[in-house]
Amino acid sequence: MVKLHMPPKGKKAVEEVKIELGRPGNTLKMGIVGLPNVGKSSTFNLMSKLSVPAENIPFCTIDPNTAKVEIPDDRFKWLTEHWKPKSKVAASLQCVDIAGLVAGASDGEGMGNAFLSHINGVDGIFHVVRAFDDESVSHYENSVDPIRDMNTISVELIAKDKEKMEKRIEAVDKLIKRNNDKQALREKELLVRVQEVLEAGRWIKDEKWSMQEVEMLNDALFLTAKPVIYLVNIGDTDYEKKKNKWLLKIKEWIANNVGGQMIPYSVAFEKENLNTEDRSRCMIDKIIQAGYEALDLVHYFTCGEDEVKCWTLRRHSKAPQAAGIIHTDFEKGFQSCDVMKYTDFNEHKNEGVMKGLGLVKQQGKEYVVLDGDIMFFRFNVSKGGKK
């Protein structure tokens, strides 16, 4: 989020950019979590078009599986059809299939400590929730109750964050006792507030934090600071009828406890329609896009007969940072960039015509890149860049 503060007359506006919770960078990961046998690995297979084991036994997944999942984008498809390039590279999202968590995971139950460390290695969470009845698919708790299951996962992540927070408080207290360190005093004040949030059963991501506090929280990387999307796995019949007895209760639990997006889908329906031409009723593409957006990722295009490529970057990034994704020297030697809007290019299909209409804009270092921009960069070789 970018906030613009109106300045006094005669002074330039000061732009304040919100620092997002989480790791910086553009190669971020979404982890797929949930109890055993809720459809995590099957969902991963649908996203990645791979075939990792997805058997009807608890803890079928032990080591996490990772895949780069292509971001569905009709703009990219059109650009490749227009340019017919020798090479084409779509935007992608890294997804990690993490083994099932159970009650007591934070104390090591069900190999929980290892699995929680895998969640620590991702930047956002797809929480798969089972809301389908099927006697042929066992449930770890011997009954289907998505509210109980969601609460189990939330309690375990909060418990692990409490453990991490207590260790940080111990370390900070030693610094304060040793030399009354000012930075340590500020961090202690923040950690006490974090403690209050966790003790109340809330997630860190849902609180309001100052920019300075976010910087400190990003150093700690708490589990409940990660964005979460709830993927509610219902039966194929329920999905086609658009009715399921649990959906309203799940939606209310999310609103009252954790917050986050809810996406109903059906692994069974997705599998049945995997190879059909009409995928409009399927949800996997929407789920992938939702994960990409949850991590505040967008992409711009570079286009030509040699290559059409999507370059992923964090939302609100400026033009030099976008150039730096191609090559670090490009950011150092950045001079300017030409920017076309995809919608304009789609309409006119000719850069020369667009220049004549004033639709190719030359932008400088302060330009904030928007999702779907088509960009061409200029660099100063003497500063380490390339033309």
Secondary structure, 3 states (H helix, E strand, C coil): CEEEECCCCCCCCEEEECCCCCCCCCCCEEEEECCCCCCHHHHHHHHHCCCCCCCCCCCCCCCCEEEEEECCCHHHHHHHHHHCCCEEECCEEEEEECCCCCCCHHHCHHHHHHHHHHHHCCCEEEEEEECCCCCCCCCCCCCCCHHHHHHHHHHHHHHHHHHHHHHHHHHHHHHHHHHCCHHHHHHHHHHHHHHHHHHCCCCHHHCCCCHHHHHHHHHHCCHHHCCEEEEEECCHHHHHHCCCCCHHHHHHHHHHHCCCEEEEECHHHHHHCCCCCCCCCCCHHHHHHHHHHHCCEEEEEECCCCEEEEEEEECCCEHHHHHHHHCHHHHHCEEEEEEEEHHHHHHHCCHHHHHHCCCCEEECCCCECCCCEEEEEEECHHHCCCC
